[in-house]
Amino acid sequence: MSGTSEGTGSAADSIRSALTERHPAVSAVPGMAAAPDRFAPEPLDYRAAFDAAHLAMAVVGRDGDVIAANQALAGLLGGEPRALIGQSAADLVDLAAEARTWQAYQEVLRGRQARLRCTRRLKHPDGHSLWTEVTLGPVPGTRDVLLSVADISDRRDLQARLRHLQMHDPVTRLPNRALFFERLSAALEASAYGKGGTGRIGLCYLDLDGFKAVNDTMGHRVGDRLLTAVAARLTQCADQSGYGRTGGHLVARLGGDEFALLVEDSTGTDQLTDLARSVLAAVQEPFDLAGQRLSVSASIGVVERDAEGTTATGLMQAADTTLYWAKADGKARWTLFDPERNAHRMTRQALSSTLRPAVERGEFELEYQPLVDLESGAVRGVEALVRWNHPQFGTLTPNRFIGIAEEDGSIVQLGGWVLRTACRQARRWQIEQPSDAPVFVSVNVAVRQVWDSDLVGDVAEILAETGLAPQLLQLELTESAVMGSAGRPLQALQALSDMGVRIAIDDFGTGYSNLAYLSRLPVSVLKLDGSFVHGFRYEDGAHPNPADETIVEALVQLAHRLGLTVTAECVETAGQAARLRRVGCDTGQGWLYSRAVAPDVIARMIGRQAAAPRPAV
């Protein structure tokens, strides 16, 4: 071609050489005549195809400068093809912006890497930006590289729209769970690099109280409108607060009626609690939805901590736990995460998961606290108190695990073991000390044992197995459990009483206190709650509370008229014992006489006076 510059001729040679492998008839040496083939293209054909191609292309020399460029590339970048010749290809398509891409580009130029493909955002001379896919690869038979640039802006826009739909809630238009966790993970990862900021992160996790009732009574359409209105208020609260790494924030709907407000680079718990207060107040303002006025509230779990060492899963677990606390504490409130309370919860969970196997492994033991006759000072009976020798937490008292056992039902298995062990021990004392009056053993029973097991049958079987007389067994139930008994529980208590087993009401005076109901219950013993006995102190010049003595005296007289005996709990001083004795109380139990002790210690106490206080064991 006449008038073709050296660069243009070189480009034609490169393109022709690239096609030579596909068309062997074409000579690979410029100027050499090809073998006779009427279909073999001439160099002019390669140049025409290069110029007319819709794909933006350029031939780049080994030094990285453009040797030739077609019209499509010139149109994409602005200007004419000739203006691009001699320019750095890396500068034209921004290949030096990233170290990794730049290194790969250098390897392609040196022939050490076959191909490079990357995405670049370029700026057109008229000011608008476009997304491109840049590809570089060697031209076979030459040392040059072919650069192609494809405009993928439309594809990127479509992908962005699809991602927005995928990452946002269709009802509220807020970011959804997927986007929330993506942002949370990015925030925690960024904090690890120490790029400024406070290095802390906060989260307000909330759900609406009673939202299900709105859906059920007014329909899901109204429910969706309410969610949309709540989302708008949450966004407004976050905007007014102006939280976040760049003054932004993230308000997301995690599902159902659950929302989250993520605060990056938080400044401390005060910032998060202020946000929680504003959110709570905003949500509690009435909503006007298509002529319907609704009032709702929210419960909020607040977590704020150092981002380093925090995981997304750990943060959400803490937030979920704290939200549960807010619900349990009465709803319509915010609650701040408490590590100590959480440790207690984790301990409860650990105990709950190992309680049943612990019974089978023999990790429990019984200690016994004496019940002393207030007149003679002799031990009349003992209360069996279970201890858990936990391999991790040490010796645990009943208040640490009995509630858990009642919740998960393992109280039936544990209670059966306690009952059998206590009866066996009481019979052993009787056999080993035949000259002494036998003592009764008192065992605590949960109402769930009555409902979930054949308590009457179990007691009969254990008494027969151990040989213990029924009158030497006392079963204790709490006042609320006994007073509320009806149906099967009441029938069971009556059957046990008919068998000769003593039934005692524990902690009497703190529950229903329905005195008239006592005459209809098969009860033989009242155990006065320790709160009454605490008012009987004389030490340190304190004046006794006359009301306590009047109440206790009245209860004792009433019990005696009904044929019941009375045991006072928590007797700690000789003065208390004297006053209880004066008002007619029958037996006492407390540290004045002994703490709960091992069976061999009880054996030494049986048959002797115990009026003098015993040292704590």
FENFEN-V111824 format. One record per residue. N is the residue number from 1. RES is the residue in three letters. SS is DSSP state (hx for helix, st for strand, lp for the rest). Layout:
N/RES/SS
N/RES/SS
This chain:
1/MET/lp
2/SER/lp
3/GLY/lp
4/THR/lp
5/SER/lp
6/GLU/hx
7/GLY/hx
8/THR/hx
9/GLY/hx
10/SER/hx
11/ALA/hx
12/ALA/hx
13/ASP/hx
14/SER/hx
15/ILE/hx
16/ARG/hx
17/SER/hx
18/ALA/hx
19/LEU/hx
20/THR/hx
21/GLU/lp
22/ARG/lp
23/HIS/lp
24/PRO/lp
25/ALA/lp
26/VAL/lp
27/SER/lp
28/ALA/lp
29/VAL/lp
30/PRO/lp
31/GLY/lp
32/MET/lp
33/ALA/lp
34/ALA/lp
35/ALA/lp
36/PRO/lp
37/ASP/lp
38/ARG/lp
39/PHE/lp
40/ALA/lp
41/PRO/lp
42/GLU/lp
43/PRO/hx
44/LEU/hx
45/ASP/hx
46/TYR/hx
47/ARG/hx
48/ALA/hx
49/ALA/hx
50/PHE/hx
51/ASP/hx
52/ALA/hx
53/ALA/lp
54/HIS/lp
55/LEU/lp
56/ALA/st
57/MET/st
58/ALA/st
59/VAL/st
60/VAL/st
61/GLY/lp
62/ARG/lp
63/ASP/lp
64/GLY/lp
65/ASP/st
66/VAL/st
67/ILE/st
68/ALA/st
69/ALA/st
70/ASN/lp
71/GLN/hx
72/ALA/hx
73/LEU/hx
74/ALA/hx
75/GLY/hx
76/LEU/hx
77/LEU/hx
78/GLY/lp
79/GLY/lp
80/GLU/lp
81/PRO/hx
82/ARG/hx
83/ALA/hx
84/LEU/hx
85/ILE/lp
86/GLY/lp
87/GLN/lp
88/SER/st
89/ALA/hx
90/ALA/hx
91/ASP/hx
92/LEU/hx
93/VAL/lp
94/ASP/lp
95/LEU/lp
96/ALA/lp
97/ALA/lp
98/GLU/lp
99/ALA/hx
100/ARG/hx
101/THR/hx
102/TRP/hx
103/GLN/hx
104/ALA/hx
105/TYR/hx
106/GLN/hx
107/GLU/hx
108/VAL/hx
109/LEU/hx
110/ARG/lp
111/GLY/lp
112/ARG/lp
113/GLN/lp
114/ALA/lp
115/ARG/st
116/LEU/st
117/ARG/st
118/CYS/st
119/THR/st
120/ARG/st
121/ARG/st
122/LEU/st
123/LYS/st
124/HIS/lp
125/PRO/lp
126/ASP/lp
127/GLY/lp
128/HIS/lp
129/SER/st
130/LEU/st
131/TRP/st
132/THR/st
133/GLU/st
134/VAL/st
135/THR/st
136/LEU/st
137/GLY/st
138/PRO/st
139/VAL/lp
140/PRO/lp
141/GLY/lp
142/THR/lp
143/ARG/lp
144/ASP/lp
145/VAL/st
146/LEU/st
147/LEU/st
148/SER/st
149/VAL/st
150/ALA/st
151/ASP/st
152/ILE/lp
153/SER/hx
154/ASP/hx
155/ARG/hx
156/ARG/hx
157/ASP/hx
158/LEU/hx
159/GLN/hx
160/ALA/hx
161/ARG/hx
162/LEU/hx
163/ARG/hx
164/HIS/hx
165/LEU/hx
166/GLN/hx
167/MET/hx
168/HIS/st
169/ASP/lp
170/PRO/lp
171/VAL/lp
172/THR/lp
173/ARG/lp
174/LEU/lp
175/PRO/st
176/ASN/lp
177/ARG/hx
178/ALA/hx
179/LEU/hx
180/PHE/hx
181/PHE/hx
182/GLU/hx
183/ARG/hx
184/LEU/hx
185/SER/hx
186/ALA/hx
187/ALA/hx
188/LEU/hx
189/GLU/hx
190/ALA/hx
191/SER/hx
192/ALA/lp
193/TYR/lp
194/GLY/lp
195/LYS/lp
196/GLY/lp
197/GLY/lp
198/THR/lp
199/GLY/lp
200/ARG/st
201/ILE/st
202/GLY/st
203/LEU/st
204/CYS/st
205/TYR/st
206/LEU/st
207/ASP/st
208/LEU/st
209/ASP/st
210/GLY/lp
211/PHE/hx
212/LYS/hx
213/ALA/hx
214/VAL/hx
215/ASN/hx
216/ASP/hx
217/THR/hx
218/MET/hx
219/GLY/lp
220/HIS/hx
221/ARG/hx
222/VAL/hx
223/GLY/hx
224/ASP/hx
225/ARG/hx
226/LEU/hx
227/LEU/hx
228/THR/hx
229/ALA/hx
230/VAL/hx
231/ALA/hx
232/ALA/hx
233/ARG/hx
234/LEU/hx
235/THR/hx
236/GLN/hx
237/CYS/hx
238/ALA/hx
239/ASP/hx
240/GLN/hx
241/SER/hx
242/GLY/lp
243/TYR/lp
244/GLY/lp
245/ARG/lp
246/THR/lp
247/GLY/lp
248/GLY/lp
249/HIS/lp
250/LEU/st
251/VAL/st
252/ALA/st
253/ARG/st
254/LEU/st
255/GLY/st
256/GLY/lp
257/ASP/lp
258/GLU/st
259/PHE/st
260/ALA/st
261/LEU/st
262/LEU/st
263/VAL/st
264/GLU/st
265/ASP/lp
266/SER/lp
267/THR/lp
268/GLY/lp
269/THR/hx
270/ASP/hx
271/GLN/hx
272/LEU/hx
273/THR/hx
274/ASP/hx
275/LEU/hx
276/ALA/hx
277/ARG/hx
278/SER/hx
279/VAL/hx
280/LEU/hx
281/ALA/hx
282/ALA/hx
283/VAL/hx
284/GLN/hx
285/GLU/lp
286/PRO/lp
287/PHE/st
288/ASP/st
289/LEU/st
290/ALA/lp
291/GLY/lp
292/GLN/st
293/ARG/st
294/LEU/st
295/SER/lp
296/VAL/lp
297/SER/st
298/ALA/st
299/SER/st
300/ILE/st
301/GLY/st
302/VAL/st
303/VAL/st
304/GLU/st
305/ARG/st
306/ASP/st
307/ALA/lp
308/GLU/lp
309/GLY/lp
310/THR/lp
311/THR/lp
312/ALA/hx
313/THR/hx
314/GLY/hx
315/LEU/hx
316/MET/hx
317/GLN/hx
318/ALA/hx
319/ALA/hx
320/ASP/hx
321/THR/hx
322/THR/hx
323/LEU/hx
324/TYR/hx
325/TRP/hx
326/ALA/hx
327/LYS/hx
328/ALA/hx
329/ASP/lp
330/GLY/lp
331/LYS/lp
332/ALA/lp
333/ARG/lp
334/TRP/st
335/THR/st
336/LEU/st
337/PHE/lp
338/ASP/lp
339/PRO/hx
340/GLU/hx
341/ARG/hx
342/ASN/hx
343/ALA/hx
344/HIS/hx
345/ARG/hx
346/MET/hx
347/THR/hx
348/ARG/hx
349/GLN/hx
350/ALA/hx
351/LEU/hx
352/SER/hx
353/SER/hx
354/THR/hx
355/LEU/hx
356/ARG/hx
357/PRO/hx
358/ALA/hx
359/VAL/hx
360/GLU/hx
361/ARG/hx
362/GLY/lp
363/GLU/lp
364/PHE/st
365/GLU/st
366/LEU/st
367/GLU/st
368/TYR/st
369/GLN/st
370/PRO/st
371/LEU/st
372/VAL/st
373/ASP/st
374/LEU/lp
375/GLU/lp
376/SER/lp
377/GLY/lp
378/ALA/st
379/VAL/st
380/ARG/st
381/GLY/st
382/VAL/st
383/GLU/st
384/ALA/st
385/LEU/st
386/VAL/st
387/ARG/st
388/TRP/st
389/ASN/st
390/HIS/st
391/PRO/lp
392/GLN/lp
393/PHE/lp
394/GLY/st
395/THR/st
396/LEU/st
397/THR/lp
398/PRO/hx
399/ASN/hx
400/ARG/hx
401/PHE/hx
402/ILE/hx
403/GLY/hx
404/ILE/hx
405/ALA/hx
406/GLU/hx
407/GLU/hx
408/ASP/hx
409/GLY/lp
410/SER/lp
411/ILE/hx
412/VAL/hx
413/GLN/hx
414/LEU/hx
415/GLY/hx
416/GLY/hx
417/TRP/hx
418/VAL/hx
419/LEU/hx
420/ARG/hx
421/THR/hx
422/ALA/hx
423/CYS/hx
424/ARG/hx
425/GLN/hx
426/ALA/hx
427/ARG/hx
428/ARG/hx
429/TRP/hx
430/GLN/hx
431/ILE/hx
432/GLU/hx
433/GLN/lp
434/PRO/lp
435/SER/lp
436/ASP/lp
437/ALA/lp
438/PRO/lp
439/VAL/lp
440/PHE/st
441/VAL/st
442/SER/st
443/VAL/st
444/ASN/st
445/VAL/lp
446/ALA/lp
447/VAL/hx
448/ARG/hx
449/GLN/hx
450/VAL/hx
451/TRP/hx
452/ASP/hx
453/SER/lp
454/ASP/lp
455/LEU/hx
456/VAL/hx
457/GLY/hx
458/ASP/hx
459/VAL/hx
460/ALA/hx
461/GLU/hx
462/ILE/hx
463/LEU/hx
464/ALA/hx
465/GLU/hx
466/THR/hx
467/GLY/lp
468/LEU/lp
469/ALA/lp
470/PRO/hx
471/GLN/hx
472/LEU/hx
473/LEU/st
474/GLN/st
475/LEU/st
476/GLU/st
477/LEU/st
478/THR/st
479/GLU/hx
480/SER/hx
481/ALA/hx
482/VAL/hx
483/MET/hx
484/GLY/lp
485/SER/lp
486/ALA/lp
487/GLY/lp
488/ARG/hx
489/PRO/hx
490/LEU/hx
491/GLN/hx
492/ALA/hx
493/LEU/hx
494/GLN/hx
495/ALA/hx
496/LEU/hx
497/SER/hx
498/ASP/hx
499/MET/hx
500/GLY/lp
501/VAL/lp
502/ARG/st
503/ILE/st
504/ALA/st
505/ILE/st
506/ASP/st
507/ASP/st
508/PHE/st
509/GLY/lp
510/THR/lp
511/GLY/lp
512/TYR/lp
513/SER/lp
514/ASN/lp
515/LEU/hx
516/ALA/hx
517/TYR/hx
518/LEU/hx
519/SER/hx
520/ARG/hx
521/LEU/lp
522/PRO/lp
523/VAL/lp
524/SER/lp
525/VAL/st
526/LEU/st
527/LYS/st
528/LEU/st
529/ASP/lp
530/GLY/hx
531/SER/hx
532/PHE/hx
533/VAL/hx
534/HIS/hx
535/GLY/lp
536/PHE/lp
537/ARG/lp
538/TYR/lp
539/GLU/hx
540/ASP/hx
541/GLY/hx
542/ALA/lp
543/HIS/lp
544/PRO/lp
545/ASN/lp
546/PRO/hx
547/ALA/hx
548/ASP/hx
549/GLU/hx
550/THR/hx
551/ILE/hx
552/VAL/hx
553/GLU/hx
554/ALA/hx
555/LEU/hx
556/VAL/hx
557/GLN/hx
558/LEU/hx
559/ALA/hx
560/HIS/hx
561/ARG/hx
562/LEU/lp
563/GLY/lp
564/LEU/lp
565/THR/st
566/VAL/st
567/THR/st
568/ALA/st
569/GLU/lp
570/CYS/lp
571/VAL/lp
572/GLU/lp
573/THR/lp
574/ALA/hx
575/GLY/hx
576/GLN/hx
577/ALA/hx
578/ALA/hx
579/ARG/hx
580/LEU/hx
581/ARG/hx
582/ARG/hx
583/VAL/lp
584/GLY/lp
585/CYS/lp
586/ASP/lp
587/THR/st
588/GLY/st
589/GLN/lp
590/GLY/lp
591/TRP/lp
592/LEU/lp
593/TYR/lp
594/SER/lp
595/ARG/lp
596/ALA/lp
597/VAL/st
598/ALA/lp
599/PRO/hx
600/ASP/hx
601/VAL/hx
602/ILE/hx
603/ALA/hx
604/ARG/hx
605/MET/hx
606/ILE/lp
607/GLY/lp
608/ARG/lp
609/GLN/st
610/ALA/lp
611/ALA/lp
612/ALA/lp
613/PRO/lp
614/ARG/lp
615/PRO/lp
616/ALA/lp
617/VAL/lp
